[in-house]
Structures are given as C-alpha cells and as structure tokens.
Amino acid sequence: MPKDTFNNLSAEKKRIIFDAAVQEFSTRRFSEASINQIIKTAGISRGSFYQYFNDKEDIYLYMIMEIGKEKLEVLSHTEALNPDADFFENFLHMTRVALTWAKTKPDYNQVGLLMELDDSEFIAKLRALSTEGLAIIKGMVERDKQRGLIRQEINSDLVVEMMYTLNINLLKDIYRNGSEEEMLKKMADMYDIIKGGIARV
C-alpha cells in the first residue's frame, strides 16, 4: 500500500500517478508492466516513486483497491433493484450492470481482464484475496436459502466459486473475440442448466 508520503500528496497529484498506473496496467499484464513507464507517464522521478511505493506490487495493489472501491459501490446497489428476483436473475443483472460500468471505464475493464489472463504468482495471490465482491455473491446465495429458493444443504462457498469461474471464462471470451450480448445469452442459458440440473431423476 502507499507510504505516508503518497497519502500526503494533493488529490490532483495522486490522480496523476493513479492514472499513469492504470494506463500501464491496462495495456500490459502485471508481469510485463514497467515501473519506468509509470514514472515517465506520471512525470515523477524514480526516487519519488520509491518514496510513495515500495515496488510494482505496491502500486498495483493500490490501483486495484481504488478501482475495486468504485466497482463495489456500483454493484452493492444492484440487488435492491429487484428484491423479488432470485439469485440467478440478480447475478445476471449484476453482470449487466458491471458490463455497463465497464463501458464507461474501459481502461479499468482492461486492467481486470489482463489480471485474469496473468498467471504470475503475485496475481494468483491477489485473486485469492478478492473477498469483498465474492461476499456480495455469497450474501445473495444465503438470502435465497432463507427464502427457500436454494436448498439449505448446498455449499454457498462452492456456488460462489462456480459462478465466479463461469463469469471469468465468459469475460475472457468477450476479451478475445466475443460479443457482450452473446455472452449474456450464454450466461443465462448456463444459469438455466444449473437451476434445473442435467440429470433425469
């Protein structure tokens, strides 16, 4: 996380450095990104950078947390838009909201997609710590258990893991060559399969 010297900077200076980080990490995966380029874009010296952050991991973590705060603020209000909808309807709606938000923040979206395509050790650890967004999904599952829409014996954490993995794989398809509407249609179809099951009983 940033050092006190960074926290003491003006909001404008912080934004310049944040934007420089976004610019670099939205065009290159973490493992390929360059501190030198961030320094150049931000117009600061290398010495100043190390007064503000310990290393590349430090500034990346700061950037991701700032983006995450904004995204969570958007997503935290989505479920209330349709209080009677079930988990799957709300999850699909939340995905639509996230995609709409991503269109207004294309650089943020690229950072997230490149993060999911990065297999470096640091990014793997960082993904494992992404608990706030997953807590929202788990809360939706638990709510439907209380409403009798999901069986009580279902492992909520496993549901969250399945839905997260499914979402990421579909988002990767969009990144490579797919379309948003095609992804949402495929997602809705997959949710129907999950809800109904595939085995004859």
ABEGO torsion letter per residue (X at the ends): XBBAAAAABBAAAAAAAAAAAAAAAAABBAAABBAAAAAAAAGBBAAAAAAABABAAAAAAAAAAAAAAAAAAAAAAAAAABAABBAAAAAAAAAAAAAAAAAABAAAAAAAAAAAABABAAAAAAAAABAAAAAAAAAAAAAAAAAGABBAABBAAAAAAAAAAAAAAAAAAAAAABBAAAAAAAAAAAAAAAAAEABBX
